[in-house]
């Protein structure tokens, strides 16, 4: 997890995984799970002493949650129109 966020925020080279594949393999995900993750992520970012970095991390988290949610819907319900989830 640390290597993933370091690669995004600090542009390090320590991460080479595929988090999208891990999330797509899960069953029974719901928009509320992504919304809860973002709420917790937001709370953590508010407590960070470097607010510029925290804002960047939250921006990435919102993009990631949206991307994963759409991909999850397409994989598990390919004949249904994907729905947007609401940011906390």
N, C-alpha and C positions, 0 to 999 in steps of 0.2 A: 504494500500500500504506500509506504514511504517513497519507494523508488518511482511509483507511478506519478504521485503528485510532484515529486522533485523534477521529474522529466517535463511535466507541464509548466510548473511555475518557475523553475530555475534553469530549465533547458539542459538538464544533465542527461547522460546517456545510460543510466543504470536500469532502465525498464525495457523489457522486450516481450511482455505478455499480451494476452488478448482478452481484456475484461468484457468486451461485448459478447464473445462466445460463451463465457461463463454465465452471464446474465440471461442470455437467450435460452440456455439449457434448463433454467429453472421453470417449474410449473406453477401455475396459479398466481403469478404476479398480478397486481392491480395498480391502478394509478395512485391509489392511496399509499402504497408502499414507497413509490418514488417521491410523493409529496412529503411523507414522513422523513425520508432520508434527507430531503432538502431542508426541512425544518430543523433537524438536528445539525446539519452542516452549517446552516445559517447561525444557529446559536453558538456553535464552536467558533465560527469566524468573528462573531461580535466580541468574543473574549480575547481575540488575538491582539497582541500589542502592535503588530505592523498592519495597520488598517488598509494600506494600499495593497499589500499582498493578500490580505483577507478578502478584499473586494474582487481581486483577480481570481482567487480560488473559487469564490461564490459564483462568479460569471461562468467559469469553466464547469462548475458543478451543475448549474442550470442547463447549460448546453448538453452536457453528458446525460443528465436525467431525461431531457427531451428526446435526444437521439436514441437512447436505450429503450425508452417507452414506445416510440414509434416502431423501432426495429422489432421489439417484442410482439407488438400487435400484429405486424405484418407476418411474422413467423408463425404465430399461433392462431391467427384468424385471417388468412390471406384473402378471403372473399369479402371481408367487412372493411368499411372505411375506418381508418384510424381516427381516434379521438385525441384531442389535445388534453393535457393534464394542466391543472391549475398550480401555479407557483405559490408557495406560502408567503 
